[in-house]
Every structure is written in C-alpha cells, then in structure tokens.
Amino acid sequence: MTYAEAVELFDRRRTAWLREDLETYLAMWADGMTFQSPVHPQPLCGRQEFGQLVRQSMQMMRPVAFEVHHLAVVGDVILAEWTIAAEHRQSGQRIEWAGMSVAEVSEGLITRWREYWNPADLAPRS
C-alpha cells in the first residue's frame, strides 16, 4: 500500500462516516474483517457484526468531525492518529476523543482494525 492509497482510503472512510453513508462506509471492510477497541477487547468478527455496531452507534450519535492528524504506512498496515467528535442525538451533548488505529488492508479492503483511545473520554460530562 502506498502513502497516497492510505490517504485516499482514510479520506473515503472519514467522508462516509461524516455523511452517515453506512453503505459506502461498510463497503470498505472485507467480509471477514476483525475490529477491536478499548470497549471491544474481544474482536468483532465479520462485516455484518461490525455493521450492527456501527448502526447502533449512529442511532445514538451524530458524527460531527473526524480529523486525521498523521498516517504512516508499513507494507499493508496503516497507522493513524486522529480526533473524532460526535453529538448525542437525544441530549445534544458533544463528545470528542483522540485515538490511534492500526489497519491492515488487502486488495483495497480493511481486513483488521484496532483502535486505541481512552474510554473515559466518552463518559457523559455534567
């Protein structure tokens, strides 16, 4: 994977997420992909299971911002640092969190995604 291909892939992902275009967003992931995050330490396996998670998240939160600060490419692996913001649909409360991710890509599709961020950043604030 080239750096330009990684930038294009992340831009498509970011744009689809911000537009709440779930079909385009989910089409970027391989059928047998895996996903892990601080709140999902056991991998979610498969695009269908991951799609359920994304749909649940979108029902609760409206995407507001997604900024990619740094990307690095090593073979078929993309390392990224980013900041995301979303707004709770019922309360209107905005949350923002910074994180990093490791993505493995094969034939243009994401096959493995692992995120690193602080779960406390998602906690409601009074």
Sequence and secondary structure as in RCSB ss.txt:
>XXXX:A:sequence
MTYAEAVELFDRRRTAWLREDLETYLAMWADGMTFQSPVHPQPLCGRQEFGQLVRQSMQMMRPVAFEVHHLAVVG
DVILAEWTIAAEHRQSGQRIEWAGMSVAEVSEGLITRWREYWNPADLAPRS
>XXXX:A:secstr
  HHHHHHHHHHHHHHHHTT HHHHHTTEEEEEEEEETTEEEEEESHHHHHHHHHHHHHHEEEEEEEEEEEEEET
TEEEEEEEEEEEETTT  EEEEEEEEEEEEETTEEEEEEEEE GGGGS   
